[in-house]
Amino acid sequence: MSAFEKAMIDQINQPLKDVKYQIIGSDGVEVLCSCKDYLQLRSEEEISIKNCMVPYVAPKILDIASGAGRHSSYAKQINPRSEVTLVEQAPLLRMHCKTMIEGSTVFANIDDLPESHKFDIIMLMGLGLGVFGNEKSVRKQMYKIANLLEIGGTLLIEGGKYPEGDFYLANLEIKYQGLVDGPFQWGYATSDWLTKVLISAGLNIVSICPTTLGAPYFICQAIK
Ligand SMILES: C[S@@+](CC[C@H](N)C(=O)[O-])C[C@H]1O[C@@H](n2cnc3c(N)ncnc32)[C@H](O)[C@@H]1O
């Protein structure tokens, strides 16, 4: 079991506790992160999700690297006719999402999704850009994600830019109760970098909004 998965499952099972894990950068700096942040939504996340659901009676939604499924479970809550598909590599989090979101379908890996599946809304939220690793690989997966969208469908990506260049690849470790994830690489990009990649993948940028997390972070909404 991964350190992140164990911490999240402990938090889900003990809602009154404030479960924290450590995230360690390649500079050795340790930051304590609260699992509760991955169980609740900030107002700008709710607004972004609500806005892109407006045109649909029964939207087909894909939540990539869903964690505990907070974004797609909110979508299901505001429109119970939503058809939710989730991709999450951690088995216990996958099971949690499947149980919590009625009628949902879960996959461990984005490559497990049948190519014929198309979605009205695809979400890559909660700093999800990093799940695809290095710059070349993120670019490739953005093309793949664009192909999974229906014409007129919306892609929501939460991104952020760290120290150097347009695309920054951090080396990170996560530690919790003796479990260690990594070191693994996690990509961060500027909104300019993301805009160029999404446009070349055939999408149009609708908006890039700041988030309440602070300056480096943004939510990008793009449409096919
Ligand atoms: C920072 S958490 C964010 C979770 C969720 N999107 C949220 O905001 O609450 C990142 C999640 O991505 C999952 N993950 C990382 N790499 C992945 C991959 N290649 N495929 C599927 N899931 C992945 C991890 O297990 C973890 O649950």
The ligand as an ORCA input file, in Angstrom:
! r2SCAN-3c Opt
* xyz 0 1
  C      -2.533     14.474     -5.125
  S      -3.660     13.143     -5.251
  C      -5.041     13.984     -5.940
  C      -6.288     13.204     -5.902
  C      -7.550     13.908     -6.411
  N      -7.488     14.309     -7.789
  C      -7.904     15.075     -5.526
  O      -7.636     16.201     -5.899
  O      -8.437     14.822     -4.456
  C      -3.036     12.260     -6.630
  C      -3.696     10.893     -6.842
  O      -3.239     10.385     -8.099
  C      -3.065      8.977     -8.002
  N      -2.147      8.639     -9.091
  C      -0.839      8.983     -9.190
  N      -0.333      8.562    -10.375
  C      -1.353      7.954    -11.025
  C      -1.466      7.320    -12.291
  N      -0.429      7.242    -13.125
  N      -2.661      6.786    -12.641
  C      -3.731      6.856    -11.801
  N      -3.683      7.455    -10.585
  C      -2.513      7.992    -10.210
  C      -2.538      8.771     -6.592
  O      -2.760      7.458     -6.135
  C      -3.360      9.828     -5.815
  O      -4.550      9.269     -5.315
*
